[in-house]
Amino acid sequence: MRSDDLYKAAVQELSRRDGLRSLQLMMMMFGGRWTEEVRTRLALNGCVEALIPMQIKLNTELQEAAEKLENAHQLHLEESRIGGMQETLAATFTRREVCTQALAIVMDSAIGRMRFFEHQHADNIIDT
């Protein structure tokens, strides 16, 4: 765990389509053993800066999915369409929660907190 390549790769993976899935697997791999070194190295390699825009995007997607589902209920759409919307909402909620957990883990280090509060969009995350 000494090589920064692991941490750089983890942060780069966040920008890919399945980045959150990879991050979730990494979180399970570490289990409860997120040492200060791991959190700090992730923060130093840009994890906070990668997670904040992702969190904002997922918050927006979740809000939009919830609005679509509410509108579908009001319009009394057929159950099959509503079911698909419910699945979308649940999947988006899960992705947002993984992102939130990862951000919280990295922010548990001093450098992670500093980078979070220095980020220009930190207030957007706090407000949601």
C-alpha positions as CSV (number, residue, x, y, z in Angstrom):
1,M,0.0,0.0,0.0
2,R,3.0,2.2,-0.2
3,S,2.9,2.9,-3.9
4,D,1.0,6.0,-5.0
5,D,0.1,4.2,-8.2
6,L,-2.7,2.3,-6.4
7,Y,-4.2,5.6,-5.1
8,K,-3.8,7.3,-8.5
9,A,-5.5,4.4,-10.2
10,A,-8.4,4.4,-7.7
11,V,-9.0,8.2,-8.3
12,Q,-8.7,7.8,-12.1
13,E,-11.2,5.0,-12.0
14,L,-13.7,7.4,-10.6
15,S,-13.9,9.2,-13.9
16,R,-14.9,6.1,-15.8
17,R,-18.4,4.9,-16.2
18,D,-18.1,2.1,-13.6
19,G,-15.9,4.2,-11.3
20,L,-18.4,4.0,-8.4
21,R,-18.6,0.2,-8.8
22,S,-14.9,0.0,-8.6
23,L,-14.8,2.3,-5.6
24,Q,-17.5,0.2,-3.9
25,L,-15.4,-3.0,-4.5
26,M,-12.4,-1.2,-3.1
27,M,-14.4,-0.1,-0.1
28,M,-15.4,-3.7,0.5
29,M,-11.8,-4.9,0.1
30,F,-10.6,-2.5,2.8
31,G,-13.6,-3.2,5.0
32,G,-13.2,-1.3,8.2
33,R,-9.5,-0.9,7.8
34,W,-9.4,2.5,6.3
35,T,-6.2,3.7,7.9
36,E,-5.2,7.3,8.1
37,E,-2.5,6.6,5.5
38,V,-5.1,5.2,3.0
39,R,-7.5,8.2,3.5
40,T,-4.6,10.7,3.3
41,R,-3.1,9.2,0.1
42,L,-6.5,9.1,-1.6
43,A,-7.0,12.7,-0.7
44,L,-3.6,13.7,-1.9
45,N,-4.2,12.0,-5.2
46,G,-7.4,14.0,-5.9
47,C,-10.2,11.7,-4.6
48,V,-12.1,14.6,-3.0
49,E,-11.9,16.6,-6.2
50,A,-13.2,13.6,-8.2
51,L,-16.0,12.8,-5.8
52,I,-17.5,16.3,-5.3
53,P,-18.7,16.7,-9.0
54,M,-19.9,13.1,-8.9
55,Q,-21.9,13.8,-5.8
56,I,-23.5,16.9,-7.3
57,K,-24.3,15.0,-10.5
58,L,-25.9,12.1,-8.5
59,N,-27.9,14.4,-6.3
60,T,-29.3,16.0,-9.4
61,E,-30.1,12.6,-11.0
62,L,-31.7,11.5,-7.8
63,Q,-33.9,14.6,-7.6
64,E,-34.9,14.2,-11.3
65,A,-35.7,10.5,-10.8
66,A,-37.9,11.3,-7.8
67,E,-39.7,14.0,-9.7
68,K,-40.4,11.7,-12.6
69,L,-41.7,9.0,-10.3
70,E,-44.0,11.5,-8.5
71,N,-45.3,12.7,-11.8
72,A,-45.9,9.2,-13.0
73,H,-48.0,8.5,-9.9
74,Q,-50.0,11.6,-10.4
75,L,-50.7,10.7,-14.1
76,H,-51.7,7.2,-13.0
77,L,-49.3,5.6,-15.5
78,E,-49.2,1.8,-15.8
79,E,-47.4,-0.2,-13.2
80,S,-44.7,-1.5,-15.5
81,R,-43.6,2.0,-16.3
82,I,-43.7,3.1,-12.7
83,G,-41.8,-0.1,-11.7
84,G,-39.0,0.9,-14.1
85,M,-38.9,4.4,-12.6
86,Q,-38.7,2.9,-9.1
87,E,-35.8,0.8,-10.1
88,T,-34.0,3.8,-11.6
89,L,-34.6,5.8,-8.4
90,A,-33.3,2.9,-6.3
91,A,-30.2,2.5,-8.4
92,T,-29.4,6.2,-8.4
93,F,-29.9,6.3,-4.6
94,T,-27.5,3.5,-4.1
95,R,-24.8,5.1,-6.4
96,R,-25.2,8.4,-4.5
97,E,-24.9,6.6,-1.1
98,V,-21.7,4.9,-2.3
99,C,-20.3,8.2,-3.3
100,T,-21.3,9.8,0.0
101,Q,-19.7,7.0,2.0
102,A,-16.5,7.3,0.0
103,L,-16.4,11.1,0.4
104,A,-17.0,10.7,4.2
105,I,-14.1,8.1,4.4
106,V,-11.6,10.4,2.6
107,M,-12.8,13.4,4.6
108,D,-11.9,11.5,7.8
109,S,-8.4,12.6,7.1
110,A,-7.1,16.2,7.8
111,I,-6.0,16.7,4.2
112,G,-9.4,15.3,2.9
113,R,-11.3,17.8,5.1
114,M,-9.1,20.6,4.0
115,R,-9.5,19.8,0.3
116,F,-13.3,19.4,0.7
117,F,-13.8,22.8,2.4
118,E,-11.5,24.5,0.0
119,H,-13.4,23.1,-3.0
120,Q,-15.6,25.7,-4.8
121,H,-18.6,23.4,-4.7
122,A,-18.4,22.2,-1.1
123,D,-21.4,24.4,-0.2
124,N,-23.5,22.5,-2.8
125,I,-22.7,19.2,-1.1
126,I,-23.4,20.6,2.4
127,D,-26.7,22.1,1.2
128,T,-28.0,18.8,-0.1
